[in-house]
Structure formats: structure tokens, C-alpha cells
Amino acid sequence: MHNDVMMRYLWDLPGQFEYGLAGREGLPNIGGSTQNIVITGMGGSAIGGDIIRSLAAKEAQVPVVVNRGYEIPRFVGPQTLFLAVTYSGNTEETLSSFEQARKQGAQIVCLTSGGQLKELAGYYDYPCLTVPEGLSPRAATGYLFAPLALLLEKNGLIQGVTEDLQETVDVLYRLREQLNPEAPLEGNYAREAARLMKGALPIIWGSTGLSETVAFRWKAQINENAKSPAYWAVLPELNHNEIMGFDEPRDIIKQLCLVILRDSGDHPRVVRRIEITKDLIKDKVQHLLEVQSSGHSWLARFYSLVYIGDYASTYLALEYGKDPVAIEAINHLKAELAK
């Protein structure tokens, strides 16, 4: 049994990047000087911002802040490029922060599939990048990342995006042959990860830089797709606190499945830290699994880890007999807030 809807979303992910690449000529030019970039969004709509923040730390000359919530930083003003992102166009926190950014005079660009944000962008004459509708926001990560990254490249704020996105497409096309439900079990890392996470409490570890955001993505995807708790932490910071938390309560520690995300670009001292840390806790947890990135560019390696996690969380949902697309608790919360 496999859920055809989410599996189709996953299979189609490389096409989302191709869609973004095909539309890059039509992206707007941003006037004035940009001293900082603020990307506002929630949930699946914020992940593109997280990726840009991580990428920008390596590539950009200006700081990038991801804003999750109703309020925005006080520094937002005329020299801020403010990217308002909501897949549905109706996320209340994002609409609130958009309104504040408008009042603070920011340069605003919107990204959405429609809804109120698209209407407001039209009303106030802000550029609005529109993407195809009808997906779960968490399944639209290519639509919610590629146009933003290409916009920043076109306006000279980040370099090399087009080339790296093209490689990302190639890497994901290759990976999906290994990860999809029809692929042989042997070599399907996502199914193996789901098998080990079933009946356990997943803890996902990334490293500062590339896999930090991926670890959070794995955690959020396990929550939403598999309807299961999961937690995440980041090296080297976790060596200064979390590593002490593997003694008690022993019956819970024994049910942990630790997933360590590995990347060829990890700092040499982080690599050493991982080896020492594994030795310290490998006998305490139920399972310890390492997942390696693939590809050459930062972006391709990043998305290779995201893709494995997206598939793994979907396979975990199916192991538990859950519909990975359904989000009843979130919908109930939104309905209650709307009253």
C-alpha cells in the first residue's frame, strides 16, 4: 500500500525546479539598494526562506532573516527586501507581517499560488510571483524556493543559482529512481530509514550550515506526514548540551532512533565530533542511522538530503497506516481561530 497523492508530489519535485528555471526571465528587477533580506512565512511556506538563509550565509553580502510570526523586526525599512511567502495566500501570520512591512516602507515581493496575498499585492502594486496551486505547502518546496533564489540571483544578491538548480534537478531525477515505491528495497535509503524509525522516537541531527535546515525539515515532515513526534538538534552545539541527555529515563532512551545527516562539506572538526559522539551513545539508543548527501553543489547536496527525508516520512506514514496528506489537527486549529 502506498499513498498515491503524496508519492506523486514527491515524484514531481524535480519538475518544480524546472518550472522555476523556465520562468526566470520574467522575474522582477528590484530598485534601490538592498541592505538586508527578510523572508516571512510559516510551516511549509517558510522552508524556502530557511534554505536561502543557509545558502546566503555562504554566498550573500547582506544578512538574511527568516521571520515566522505576526510581528516583524524593527529594522525592516526602505532598504529591506521583504519576501512574503504563503502557498495558500491566506496564512494569517504572513498577512499580518506583510501589512507591517508595507507600513515600514520595505521593498516587497510576494510569492503565492493565490488567495488574499495575491489580491493585496495587486492592490498595492507589489510584484507577485505566482506558482501552481493545489498541493500541500510542504510538498511545494521547489515552487517556494526556486523563484526566490532566482530572484536574488537576477538582482545580484546571490551567485550561481541557475547552474546549481540545474544540477539539483539531475540529482533528484537520479535519486527518485532509488527512492520510489517501485524501486528495489536494497538501496532505498528512505524505506530503510522508515523501517528503523517505526515504533521509535526519531531524533534528527544536522550540522551548522548545510544540514541544519534539513534536520528541521525531516522533523517537520515526520510530524505532518507520519503524525509522529520527532526532534532535531545541530552539531556542534548539541555537543555542549544535548549529548548529556542520553542517561534517563532509560526506557525512553532505548526507544530513540538517531538519524545523523552527513555531508561532504561538513567541517573537519564536526566530522571528528560525530565519530566521538556516535561512540558515546550508540549502545544507548535503539537505532543509529547515517544518511549521506549526494551531488556536487551546495544546493544539490542539500536537496538530496531533503528528498530522502521527504520519502522516509511518507513511508513512515504508510508503516503506521496514516494518510500523509491529511492534516486534521492543523485544519481544526485554523477553524477555531477563524471563529
C-alpha positions as CSV (number, residue, x, y, z in Angstrom):
1,M,0.0,0.0,0.0
2,H,1.3,3.5,-0.8
3,N,-0.5,6.8,-0.8
4,D,-0.6,7.8,-4.5
5,V,-1.1,11.6,-3.8
6,M,2.0,12.2,-1.7
7,M,4.1,9.8,-3.8
8,R,3.1,11.7,-6.9
9,Y,4.1,15.0,-5.2
10,L,7.4,13.6,-4.4
11,W,8.0,12.1,-7.8
12,D,7.2,15.5,-9.4
13,L,9.6,17.6,-7.2
14,P,12.3,17.9,-9.8
15,G,9.7,19.4,-12.2
16,Q,9.0,22.2,-9.6
17,F,12.6,23.4,-10.0
18,E,12.3,23.1,-13.8
19,Y,9.2,25.3,-13.6
20,G,11.2,27.9,-11.6
21,L,14.1,27.8,-14.1
22,A,11.7,28.2,-17.0
23,G,10.2,31.4,-15.5
24,R,13.4,33.1,-14.5
25,E,13.4,35.6,-17.4
26,G,10.2,37.1,-16.1
27,L,11.4,37.8,-12.6
28,P,11.2,41.5,-11.5
29,N,14.2,43.8,-11.1
30,I,14.4,45.3,-7.6
31,G,15.2,49.0,-7.5
32,G,17.2,50.8,-4.8
33,S,19.9,49.3,-2.6
34,T,19.2,46.2,-0.5
35,Q,20.9,46.2,2.9
36,N,19.1,43.1,4.3
37,I,16.6,40.5,3.2
38,V,13.7,39.3,5.4
39,I,11.6,36.3,4.3
40,T,8.4,35.8,6.1
41,G,6.3,32.6,6.1
42,M,5.0,29.7,8.2
43,G,5.4,26.0,8.0
44,G,6.0,24.6,4.5
45,S,6.0,28.1,3.1
46,A,8.9,29.1,5.3
47,I,11.3,26.3,4.3
48,G,12.4,28.1,1.2
49,G,13.4,31.0,3.4
50,D,15.4,28.7,5.6
51,I,17.3,27.3,2.6
52,I,18.0,30.8,1.3
53,R,19.2,31.9,4.8
54,S,21.6,28.9,4.9
55,L,22.8,29.4,1.3
56,A,23.2,33.2,1.8
57,A,25.5,32.7,4.8
58,K,28.0,31.3,2.3
59,E,27.2,33.4,-0.7
60,A,25.4,36.7,0.0
61,Q,26.9,40.1,1.0
62,V,23.8,41.1,3.0
63,P,22.2,39.3,6.0
64,V,19.1,37.2,5.5
65,V,16.5,36.7,8.3
66,V,13.6,34.3,8.3
67,N,10.6,35.7,10.1
68,R,7.9,33.3,11.5
69,G,5.1,35.0,13.2
70,Y,2.8,38.0,13.3
71,E,5.4,40.7,14.1
72,I,8.4,41.8,12.0
73,P,11.8,43.1,13.1
74,R,12.0,46.9,13.8
75,F,15.0,47.3,11.3
76,V,12.7,46.5,8.3
77,G,12.5,49.6,6.2
78,P,13.1,51.0,2.7
79,Q,16.5,49.2,2.3
80,T,14.9,45.8,3.2
81,L,13.9,43.3,0.5
82,F,10.9,41.8,2.2
83,L,9.7,38.5,0.6
84,A,6.2,37.5,1.8
85,V,5.6,33.8,1.2
86,T,2.4,31.9,1.7
87,Y,1.5,29.0,-0.6
88,S,-2.3,29.4,0.0
89,G,-2.1,33.2,0.1
90,N,-4.2,33.2,3.3
91,T,-1.8,32.5,6.2
92,E,-2.8,34.9,8.9
93,E,0.7,35.4,10.4
94,T,2.2,36.2,6.9
95,L,-0.6,38.6,6.0
96,S,0.0,40.4,9.4
97,S,3.7,40.7,8.8
98,F,3.1,41.8,5.1
99,E,0.9,44.7,6.4
100,Q,3.6,45.8,8.9
101,A,6.4,45.6,6.2
102,R,4.2,47.8,3.9
103,K,3.8,50.4,6.7
104,Q,7.5,50.3,7.4
105,G,8.2,51.1,3.7
106,A,10.0,47.9,2.7
107,Q,10.6,46.8,-0.9
108,I,8.1,43.9,-1.1
109,V,7.9,40.9,-3.4
110,C,5.2,38.3,-2.8
111,L,5.2,34.6,-3.6
112,T,1.9,32.6,-3.5
113,S,-0.5,30.4,-5.5
114,G,-3.3,33.0,-5.0
115,G,-5.6,34.0,-2.1
116,Q,-5.5,37.2,-0.2
117,L,-1.8,37.9,-0.6
118,K,-2.1,37.9,-4.4
119,E,-5.1,40.3,-4.1
120,L,-3.1,42.6,-1.7
121,A,0.0,42.5,-4.0
122,G,-2.2,43.6,-6.9
123,Y,-4.0,46.3,-4.9
124,Y,-0.7,47.9,-3.6
125,D,1.2,47.2,-6.9
126,Y,3.9,44.9,-5.5
127,P,5.5,42.3,-7.7
128,C,3.8,38.9,-7.1
129,L,5.4,35.6,-8.2
130,T,2.6,33.0,-8.6
131,V,3.0,29.3,-8.6
132,P,0.7,26.4,-9.4
133,E,-2.0,25.7,-6.8
134,G,-3.5,22.5,-5.4
135,L,-0.6,21.0,-3.5
136,S,0.1,20.6,0.2
137,P,2.5,23.5,1.1
138,R,5.1,21.1,2.4
139,A,5.0,19.3,-1.0
140,A,5.6,22.5,-2.9
141,T,9.1,23.2,-1.7
142,G,10.5,23.6,-5.2
143,Y,7.9,26.2,-6.1
144,L,8.5,28.0,-2.8
145,F,12.3,28.1,-3.1
146,A,13.4,28.3,-6.7
147,P,11.7,31.6,-7.7
148,L,13.1,33.3,-4.6
149,A,16.6,32.1,-5.1
150,L,16.5,33.0,-8.8
151,L,15.1,36.4,-8.0
152,L,18.1,37.1,-5.7
153,E,20.4,35.8,-8.4
154,K,18.9,38.1,-11.0
155,N,19.3,41.1,-8.7
156,G,22.9,40.3,-7.9
157,L,22.4,39.2,-4.3
158,I,23.4,35.6,-4.7
159,Q,25.5,34.0,-7.5
160,G,25.4,30.6,-9.3
161,V,21.8,29.7,-8.5
162,T,20.7,28.8,-12.1
163,E,23.6,26.3,-12.6
164,D,23.2,24.8,-9.1
165,L,19.4,24.4,-9.6
166,Q,20.1,22.6,-12.9
167,E,22.4,20.1,-11.1
168,T,19.8,19.7,-8.3
169,V,17.2,18.6,-10.9
170,D,19.7,16.0,-12.2
171,V,20.5,14.7,-8.7
172,L,16.8,14.4,-7.8
173,Y,15.9,12.6,-11.0
174,R,18.6,10.1,-10.2
175,L,17.6,9.8,-6.6
176,R,13.9,9.2,-7.2
177,E,14.8,6.1,-9.2
178,Q,16.2,4.7,-5.9
179,L,13.6,6.1,-3.5
180,N,10.2,5.5,-5.2
181,P,7.9,2.6,-4.1
182,E,8.7,0.6,-7.2
183,A,12.5,0.7,-6.6
184,P,14.2,-2.4,-5.1
185,L,14.2,-2.4,-1.3
186,E,18.0,-2.7,-1.3
187,G,19.5,0.8,-1.8
188,N,16.2,2.6,-1.0
189,Y,17.6,4.6,2.0
190,A,14.2,6.2,2.6
191,R,12.4,2.9,3.2
192,E,15.2,1.7,5.4
193,A,15.0,4.9,7.5
194,A,11.3,4.5,7.8
195,R,11.7,0.8,8.9
196,L,14.1,1.9,11.6
197,M,12.0,4.8,12.8
198,K,8.8,2.8,13.1
199,G,8.0,2.2,16.8
200,A,10.8,4.5,17.8
201,L,11.2,8.2,18.6
202,P,13.2,9.8,15.8
203,I,15.9,12.3,16.7
204,I,17.4,14.1,13.7
205,W,20.9,15.6,13.9
206,G,22.3,18.0,11.3
207,S,25.3,20.3,11.3
208,T,25.6,24.1,11.2
209,G,25.5,25.2,7.6
210,L,24.0,22.7,5.1
211,S,22.2,20.1,7.1
212,E,20.8,22.3,10.0
213,T,17.7,23.2,8.0
214,V,17.4,19.7,6.6
215,A,17.3,18.3,10.1
216,F,14.4,20.6,10.9
217,R,12.7,19.6,7.6
218,W,13.0,15.9,8.5
219,K,11.4,16.6,11.9
220,A,8.5,18.6,10.5
221,Q,7.9,16.1,7.7
222,I,7.7,13.2,10.2
223,N,5.3,15.3,12.3
224,E,3.0,16.2,9.4
225,N,3.2,13.1,7.2
226,A,3.6,10.3,9.7
227,K,1.6,12.0,12.5
228,S,4.5,11.1,14.8
229,P,6.7,13.1,17.2
230,A,10.3,13.8,16.2
231,Y,13.0,16.1,17.4
232,W,16.1,17.7,15.9
233,A,19.4,19.3,17.0
234,V,22.5,20.7,15.4
235,L,26.2,20.0,15.7
236,P,28.5,21.3,17.1
237,E,26.0,23.0,19.5
238,L,24.4,19.7,20.6
239,N,27.9,18.6,21.9
240,H,27.6,21.4,24.5
241,N,24.2,20.2,25.9
242,E,22.1,17.5,24.2
243,I,24.8,14.9,24.4
244,M,24.3,14.8,28.2
245,G,20.7,13.9,27.8
246,F,21.1,10.2,27.0
247,D,21.0,8.7,30.5
248,E,17.5,8.9,31.9
249,P,14.7,7.8,31.6
250,R,16.3,4.7,30.2
251,D,13.1,3.1,28.9
252,I,12.6,6.1,26.7
253,I,16.2,6.4,25.6
254,K,16.1,2.8,24.5
255,Q,13.3,3.8,22.0
256,L,15.2,6.5,20.2
257,C,16.2,6.2,16.6
258,L,19.1,8.7,16.0
259,V,19.4,9.9,12.4
260,I,22.7,11.7,11.6
261,L,22.7,13.7,8.4
262,R,26.2,13.7,6.7
263,D,27.6,16.0,4.0
264,S,30.9,16.1,2.2
265,G,31.2,19.7,3.2
266,D,30.9,19.1,6.9
267,H,33.7,20.9,8.9
268,P,36.6,18.5,9.7
269,R,36.1,19.1,13.4
270,V,32.4,18.4,13.1
271,V,33.3,15.1,11.4
272,R,35.5,14.2,14.3
273,R,32.8,15.2,16.8
274,I,30.3,12.9,15.0
275,E,32.6,9.9,15.4
276,I,33.3,10.5,19.1
277,T,29.6,11.2,19.8
278,K,28.5,8.0,18.0
279,D,30.8,6.0,20.2
280,L,29.3,7.7,23.3
281,I,25.7,6.9,22.6
282,K,25.5,4.0,20.1
283,D,24.7,1.4,22.8
284,K,22.1,3.6,24.5
285,V,19.7,4.1,21.6
286,Q,17.6,1.6,19.7
287,H,18.9,2.5,16.2
288,L,21.6,4.8,14.8
289,L,21.4,5.6,11.1
290,E,23.6,7.9,9.0
291,V,22.3,9.5,5.8
292,Q,24.8,10.9,3.3
293,S,24.2,13.7,0.8
294,S,25.0,13.4,-2.9
295,G,25.8,15.8,-5.6
296,H,28.4,18.5,-6.2
297,S,26.9,21.9,-5.5
298,W,25.7,23.0,-2.1
299,L,22.1,23.2,-3.3
300,A,22.1,19.7,-4.9
301,R,23.6,18.1,-1.8
302,F,21.1,20.0,0.4
303,Y,18.1,18.8,-1.6
304,S,19.4,15.2,-1.8
305,L,19.1,15.0,2.0
306,V,15.7,16.8,1.9
307,Y,14.4,14.3,-0.7
308,I,15.4,11.2,1.2
309,G,13.7,12.7,4.4
310,D,10.5,13.5,2.5
311,Y,10.3,10.0,1.1
312,A,11.2,8.5,4.5
313,S,8.5,10.4,6.4
314,T,5.9,9.3,3.7
315,Y,7.0,5.6,4.1
316,L,6.8,6.0,7.9
317,A,3.2,7.3,7.5
318,L,2.3,4.2,5.5
319,E,4.0,1.9,8.1
320,Y,1.6,3.5,10.6
321,G,-1.4,3.3,8.3
322,K,-1.7,7.1,8.2
323,D,-2.6,9.3,5.3
324,P,0.5,11.5,4.7
325,V,-1.6,14.3,3.1
326,A,-4.2,14.7,5.8
327,I,-3.7,17.5,8.5
328,E,-6.8,17.4,10.6
329,A,-5.3,18.9,13.7
330,I,-3.9,21.9,11.7
331,N,-7.3,22.4,9.9
332,H,-9.2,22.2,13.3
333,L,-6.8,24.8,14.8
334,K,-7.4,27.2,11.8
335,A,-11.2,26.7,12.0
336,E,-11.2,27.5,15.8
337,L,-9.0,30.6,15.2
338,A,-11.4,31.8,12.5
339,K,-14.4,31.8,14.8
